[in-house]
Amino acid sequence: MTARLARTVSSAALVLLTAACTNYYEIPIETPIRPKLDVSAFQRVLVAGFVSGGTEDVDANLETTRLLRSQLRTKSELRVIDTDVLPLMEVANESSSASGAQTNGNGSGNGSAATTTQAIKDEKDLEPYERVFANVEYWKKIGEEYQQPLIVTGTVMFTPHQRNSIVQREEEVYDSFGRRRVVPVRTYMERKGYILRPKFIFIDGRTGTVMHSENFREEILYNANQTTPALSSYFELMDRLIPSFLSTLSSQKIKGTRILLQ
């Protein structure tokens, strides 16, 4: 029994000695992620603009176009084309008017198509304008005008949102001896914020056809008594989406660390 105990103590001492002599090294690593879309055939990219709606406090069309162009200049090998934002809602209305006029001219249909631009408040209001992305002739014409680039367009909905939910916060309490403790307290409260729903559509400027599309959704909520500008919330939500957007076009690297023992 004594010999067995001695061996046990000796093994434990050896383990402790080995652990004491072990050095830990934290090594930074980068993992490359291949792009979802092959854009090797393009030298230029045109962020054409977006059909947008929701709150009137933020021009989501203009802000999204500016932001994506800025990101692509620094994080993509494609040359970004600087030009005015395309009036996609007007183009969609013109296409609808032409289609309605043609239908009436053929003796069918019951009225002219609407030519006024309607405010887009929700997803249902957005649907009539989405036909513009299937207008191959229009996008092919845009591609010819800008030397056949990759065209980035789509829709952006940025809408106010509120929800009642349970929020956990920390609260100081004192016992009968005056000792302080911090305990979690769950409170049911109203929260307000925004929902950002962009749909990015990638169009081949050589053919005018859609190559790829991707939908995103991000939400942010604040306490009801907290005042946050709509534009600040918009940029905070877009910051979450930008890496996914960029990974569609170019290789990205995820940074991390590994632990090495020596």
N, C-alpha and C positions, 0 to 999 in steps of 0.2 A: 504494500500500500504506500509505503514511504517512497519507493522508487517511482511509482506511478505519479505521486504528487510532485516529486522532483521534476519529472519529465513535463508535467503540465505547467509548472511554474517556469521552467526553462523555455517552453514554446511560447508562453505569453510574453516573456521578456524579449524573446527574439522578434515577435510581432511588433511590440512597442518600439524596439530599437530600430526596426525597419521603417516603421511609420515616422519615427522622429527624423530619420535620415532622408526621407522622401521629400523631394522638392516638387511643388506644383507650379506649372506654367500655363497661363491662359493665352492661347494663340488665336488671334483674329483670323477669320476665314471669310471668303466670299463665294457664294454659290450662284453660278450663272443660270438664268432662266431664259429659255429660247422664246422668241416672239411668237404670238399666235398667228400672225399674218405675214406672209412673205411679201415684202415691199422692195425687194432687190431690183425690180424692173423700173422703179421710180427714182428720180433725182430731186423732185420737188413735191411739196405738200401744200395744199390749199385748205385752210380751215375756212369754209365758205360761210358759215353762219348756222343758226338754229331756229327752229320754230319753238317759241317759248311761251310760257304762261304761268299763272299763279298770282303771286303778290305783285303789285305795281311798284313796290318799294325798291325792287332790284330789276334792272334790265338784264335778265338772264341770258338773252341772246348775245348782247354786246360783251358782257363780262366773261361768259364762257369762251367766246371767240378770242378775246384778248389773252385770257389765261392759258388756253391751249397753245396758242401761237408762241407765247413766251416760254412755255415748258419745252416745246419742240425745238426751239432755237438752241437751247442749251443741252438737251438730252436726247437729241436725235441727229442722225447724219443727213437727214433730208433738208433741203433748202426750203425755208418757209417763205411763202409768197405773201407780201403785204398788199392788201387791197381793201376796198370797202366791203362791208358785210352785205351779202346778197339778200334782197327782199323776198325771202322764200314764201311768206304768207301771201304777198301780192301775186307771186308766180302761181301759187296753188289756186288762188281765186280766179286768175286769168284762165288757167287750164279748165277750171270748173265752168266758167262762163262760155268758153269755146265749145266745150262738150255739150252744154245745155243748148247753145244756139244751133249746133249741128243736129241735135235730136229734134228740136222744134222744126228745123228746116226740112227734115225728113217726114214730117207729119205726125210724129209721136212726141210724147211728153206733154206736160200740162202747164208749163210756165217757164220763164227765163231763170237761169241760175243766178244766185246771189253774187254780187260783185263787191260787197262791202266786207271789210275785215272785222270779224267778230272777236270780242275779248275772249281769251282762253282762261277759264277758271279751274277746269278739272280735266281729267283724262278724256271724258266724253267730248268736250269741246275741241280736243286736239285731233280727234280721229279724221275729220274732213280734210285736214291739211297734210296728213301723212302721205297722200297720193303723190305729192310732189317728188318724193324720193324714188318713185317708180317711173318717173318721166325720163326715159332713156335719152331721148333726143335733146332735152334741155341740158342734161349733165354732160352729154357728149359735146355739145356746143360750148359749154363752159370749159371743158377739157381742152378743146382746140384753141380757145382764147388764151389759156394759160400754159400752153405747151405740154398738155397731157399729164398733169400731175396726179398724185393720189389726192382725192377729195375727202375731207372730213366734214360731216354735217350731222343732222339728227334733230332730236327734240330735247327740251329741258323744261321740266316742271319744278318750280320752287314755290311751295305753298305753305301758308301758316298752318299750325297744328297744335292742338291742345289735348291733354289726356290727364285724367285723375289716376294716380297710382300711389303705391306705398313706397316711401323713401326712408332709407335708414340714415340716421345722423347720430353723432356722439354727444352725450350730455353729461355734465359734471354732477355728481351726487356726493353727499357727505353722510357718514354714519354717525351714530350717537357719540363717538369719541372725536369727531371732527376730522376724521381721515377722508381724504379726497379719492374718489374713484371716477373713472370715465366708463360709462356703459352705453351700449348701442340702443337707440330708441327708434322704433318704426312708427312713422307718421303717414297718415293718408292725406295727400295734398294735391292740389291742382298744379299742373305743369304746362308750360307753353313753349313752343319752339317752331321748328320748320322741318319739312320733308323735302329732300332733293331727289328727283327722279330723272336722270339724264338717259337718253338713248343715243349712243354714238354709232353713226352709220358711215362705213368706208366705201367710197365709190371709185371705180376705175375710170380715170379721166380719159382713157383711150377709147373705151367702149360705152361709157355712161351707165354701166350696170353696177349693182350693189355687190361688193365682194364679201362684206362681213358686217354684222351689227351686234351690238351688245348693250344690255340693259343693266342699270345700276339703281340702287336705292339706299339712301342714307338718311338718318333721322337724328335730330338733336332736340333736347328738351331742357328747359331751365325752370327754376322756381318761379312761381307766378309774380313774385315781387321783384324779380331781377329784370332789368332793362338791358337788352342786348340789341344793337343795330342789326337790321336784316342783312345788310351787306357783310358784316362780320361773320354772321352765321353761315352765309353762303360760302365764303372762302374757307371757313373751317370744315364744312362738309366736302367741298371740292378737294381739299388737301387729302382727305381719306381716299378719294377716287383716282387722283392723278397717277399713282403708281400702277394701278390696274390698266388705266388708259394707255400709259407709255409701254407697258409690257405687251400690248397688242402689236406695236410697231417696231420695237427695238429690243435687243437683249438687255435685261436688267440683272442686277446682282443683289442678292440678299446677304446682308452682313450678319455675322454671328461669331461665336467663340467656341473653342474646344479646350478642354483641360488635359494637359500632358503631365505624366508623372515621371520623375527621374531620380 
